[in-house]
């Protein structure tokens, strides 16, 4: 039988068949994909083959094959440095929810997410949530961030999941597509999904007033079929976004404004760091490239914070 993984708990998977029935499945043996050590070899959105059997009198599916993925969003696990986590697979659009505070979303986090989406040819959209609670200075900051990302080709929408402001714009983009919602805990993913499809009635929690951090409401990634001809993958809140599967020489290609200028650099393999006659550095000095974007690029390039590690992919 064939189907799509709708939910993953790490050891059990809910698979929906082409005929519309749901089955609880487990893995047959251990899966290794491209030599990468994953915390989750099977991800929500995966197309799989499975066989049904009886375990303790109950019908259980056994996944025997994972079909080749069209794309996926992957990050380095925070606690397991040599392992990676596939957040979701076979995605048409990746929505990243961004909040200025309660909790804060850094431009570094945004850029890491966008770089990964770009590397796998996944369209990314930035949703600046909670615009109903921002003061004039904060709204000006949202406007500035929107300008930075729109100028390099990203679609940005200011929304209020709580007040259901601009939700119609989000739904219009989602029609006929598989969308993934991601972001820190507390940015309002569950609230937004409830606004998009109230019948789902996902659990939501308030922000921790002591630490101004979100509380986890989504324990596992899960896909839902929506009433207006769309599918959505809700994902657990993530703290950091470690970049994987990128060489230093190709990193700049996933920054659209860098890639556009690359042909004007003196050296074909320019890393836009210390090289002479670097078109990117010259554009930065002229204010044509956002400093925050360049800082994110350097942090990833130099392996700071949640950066990628090349030794993840060595077979041990």
C-alpha positions in Angstrom: 0.0 0.0 0.0 1.1 3.6 -0.6 0.3 6.7 1.4 1.5 10.0 2.9 2.8 10.5 6.4 0.4 12.8 8.2 1.9 12.5 11.7 5.2 11.5 13.3 5.9 10.9 16.9 9.4 9.6 16.3 8.5 5.9 16.6 5.0 5.7 15.2 3.6 7.3 12.0 0.1 8.0 10.9 -0.2 7.3 7.2 -3.1 8.3 4.9 -3.6 6.1 1.9 -4.5 7.2 -1.6 -8.0 5.9 -0.8 -8.3 8.2 2.3 -7.9 5.7 5.1 -5.5 6.3 8.0 -3.2 3.7 9.5 -0.7 3.6 12.4 2.6 2.5 11.1 6.1 1.7 12.3 9.4 1.4 10.5 10.9 -1.8 9.1 14.5 -1.9 10.3 16.7 1.2 10.2 16.7 3.7 7.4 19.8 5.6 6.4 19.4 8.3 3.8 22.4 9.5 1.9 24.6 8.6 4.8 23.0 11.4 7.0 22.3 10.5 10.6 18.7 11.7 11.1 16.8 11.8 14.4 13.8 11.1 12.2 14.3 9.1 9.0 10.6 9.4 8.1 9.1 12.9 8.1 5.6 14.3 7.8 4.9 14.8 4.1 6.9 11.7 3.1 5.4 9.4 0.5 5.8 5.8 1.7 5.0 2.2 0.9 3.8 0.0 3.7 2.3 -3.4 4.5 -0.5 -4.2 6.9 -0.2 -6.9 9.5 -1.4 -7.9 13.0 0.5 -7.1 16.2 -1.2 -8.3 19.4 -4.4 -8.6 17.6 -4.3 -5.0 16.2 -3.8 -4.0 12.6 -0.5 -2.2 12.2 1.3 -1.0 9.1 5.0 -1.5 8.5 6.8 1.1 6.4 9.1 -0.6 3.9 10.1 2.2 1.6 10.3 6.0 1.5 9.8 7.4 -1.9 12.3 10.0 -3.2 11.6 13.4 -1.8 10.9 16.4 -4.0 12.3 18.6 -1.2 12.5 18.9 2.5 13.4 21.3 5.3 16.3 20.1 7.4 18.2 21.5 10.4 21.0 20.4 12.7 19.7 19.1 16.0 20.5 21.4 18.9 21.2 18.7 21.4 22.7 16.1 19.1 25.4 17.9 17.2 26.2 15.1 14.8 22.5 14.4 13.9 20.0 16.3 11.8 16.3 16.7 11.9 14.0 16.7 8.9 11.2 19.0 9.8 8.9 18.2 6.9 9.1 16.9 3.3 7.5 17.5 -0.1 6.5 21.1 0.7 5.2 23.7 -1.7 5.4 26.7 0.6 7.2 27.2 3.9 5.7 29.9 6.0 7.9 31.4 8.8 6.1 33.2 11.6 8.0 36.1 12.9 7.4 38.2 16.1 9.5 41.2 17.3 9.0 40.2 20.9 7.2 37.7 23.1 9.1 35.8 21.8 11.7 37.7 19.7 12.7 36.3 16.3 16.2 37.3 15.3 17.1 38.2 11.7 19.8 35.5 11.9 17.1 32.9 12.6 15.0 34.2 9.7 18.0 34.1 7.3 19.0 30.6 8.3 15.4 29.4 7.6 15.3 31.3 4.2 18.7 29.9 3.2 17.6 26.3 3.8 14.3 26.8 1.9 16.2 28.4 -1.0 18.6 25.5 -1.1 15.8 23.1 -1.7 13.8 25.3 -4.1 11.0 25.8 -1.6 9.0 29.1 -1.8 9.2 30.9 1.6 6.8 33.5 2.9 7.4 35.6 6.0 4.4 36.2 8.3 4.9 39.1 10.7 2.5 38.1 13.4 0.9 40.1 16.3 0.8 43.4 14.5 -2.2 44.2 16.6 -0.1 44.6 19.8 2.9 46.6 18.4 3.5 50.3 19.1 4.5 52.8 16.4 8.2 52.1 16.8 7.7 48.4 16.5 5.5 48.8 13.5 8.2 50.9 11.9 10.7 48.0 12.6 8.3 45.6 10.9 8.0 47.9 7.9 11.8 48.1 7.7 12.2 44.3 7.9 9.5 43.9 5.3 11.3 46.3 3.0 14.6 44.3 3.4 13.0 41.0 2.5 10.6 42.2 -0.2 13.5 43.8 -2.1 15.3 40.5 -2.4 12.2 38.7 -3.6 10.4 37.3 -0.5 6.6 37.8 0.0 5.9 39.3 3.4 2.5 39.8 5.2 1.7 41.5 8.4 -0.9 39.5 10.2 -2.7 39.2 13.5 -3.7 35.6 14.1 -5.6 36.6 17.2 -7.6 39.3 15.5 -7.7 37.4 12.2 -6.2 40.3 10.3 -5.0 39.5 6.7 -5.8 35.8 7.2 -7.6 35.8 3.9 -4.3 36.7 2.1 -2.6 33.7 3.7 -5.4 31.3 2.7 -5.3 32.5 -0.9 -1.6 31.6 -1.1 -2.2 28.2 0.4 -5.0 27.0 -1.9 -4.1 23.8 -3.7 -0.7 23.5 -2.0 1.1 21.8 0.9 2.2 24.5 3.3 4.5 24.2 6.3 4.2 26.6 9.3 7.3 27.1 11.4 8.8 29.4 13.9 9.7 29.7 17.6 7.4 28.5 20.3 4.9 31.2 21.1 4.9 33.0 17.7 1.2 32.0 17.2 1.3 29.0 14.8 -1.6 27.2 16.5 -3.6 30.4 16.8 -3.0 31.1 13.2 -4.0 27.6 12.1 -7.2 27.9 14.1 -8.0 31.2 12.4 -7.4 29.6 9.0 -9.4 26.4 9.9 -11.5 26.9 13.1 -12.8 23.3 13.1 -9.2 22.0 13.9 -9.4 23.7 17.3 -5.7 23.2 18.1 -4.5 23.8 21.6 -2.9 27.2 22.3 -1.1 28.6 25.3 -0.1 32.0 26.6 3.5 33.3 26.5 5.5 32.7 29.7 5.5 36.2 31.4 8.6 35.3 33.4 10.9 34.4 30.5 8.9 36.0 27.6 9.2 32.7 25.7 6.7 30.5 24.1 5.3 27.4 25.6 5.3 24.3 23.4 1.7 23.5 22.2 2.6 21.3 19.2 4.5 18.2 20.4 4.9 16.6 17.0 4.7 17.6 13.3 1.3 16.9 11.8 -0.4 17.5 8.5 -4.1 18.5 8.2 -6.4 18.6 5.2 -8.2 21.9 5.0 -11.7 22.7 3.8 -10.6 25.1 1.0 -8.4 22.6 -0.9 -5.1 22.9 0.9 -2.9 21.0 3.3 -0.9 22.3 6.2 1.9 20.9 8.2 2.1 22.2 11.7 5.5 21.9 13.3 6.8 22.1 16.9 8.4 25.4 17.9 12.1 25.4 17.3 14.8 27.4 19.2 17.7 27.3 16.8 18.2 26.6 13.1 21.5 24.8 12.3 22.4 24.9 8.7 23.4 21.6 7.1 24.4 20.2 3.7 26.1 23.4 2.4 29.6 24.1 1.3 31.2 27.5 1.9 31.5 28.1 -1.9 27.7 27.7 -2.5 26.4 29.4 0.6 26.2 32.8 -1.1 24.1 31.4 -3.9 21.2 31.0 -1.4 21.3 34.7 -0.6 19.5 36.1 -3.6 21.1 39.6 -3.4 24.5 38.0 -3.2 23.9 35.6 -6.1 22.8 38.5 -8.3 26.2 40.3 -7.7 28.4 37.2 -7.8 29.3 37.6 -11.5 30.8 41.0 -10.8 33.2 39.8 -8.2 36.9 39.6 -9.3 37.2 35.9 -8.3 34.7 33.2 -9.4 35.0 31.5 -6.0 34.7 34.7 -4.0 33.4 34.2 -0.4 32.6 37.9 0.0 34.8 38.1 3.0 38.4 39.5 2.5 38.7 39.2 -1.2 39.6 42.3 -3.3 37.1 43.8 -5.7 34.2 41.9 -4.1 30.9 43.2 -5.6 29.0 42.1 -2.5 31.3 44.0 -0.1 31.1 47.1 -2.3 27.3 46.9 -2.4 27.3 46.5 1.4 29.4 49.7 1.8 26.9 51.6 -0.4 24.0 50.4 1.7 22.6 48.3 -1.2 22.7 45.2 0.9 21.3 45.0 4.5 24.0 44.7 7.1 21.9 42.2 9.0 21.8 39.9 6.0 25.6 40.1 5.6 26.1 39.4 9.3 23.9 36.3 9.0 26.0 35.1 6.0 29.3 35.5 7.9 28.0 33.8 11.0 26.9 30.8 8.9 30.1 30.8 6.9 32.4 30.9 9.9 30.4 28.3 11.8 29.1 30.4 14.6 26.1 29.5 16.8 23.7 27.2 15.0 25.9 26.7 11.9 26.3 23.7 9.7 29.1 21.1 10.3 30.6 19.2 7.4 31.5 16.2 9.6 27.8 15.4 10.0 27.8 13.5 6.7 30.8 11.3 7.3 30.0 7.7 7.7 31.2 6.4 11.0 
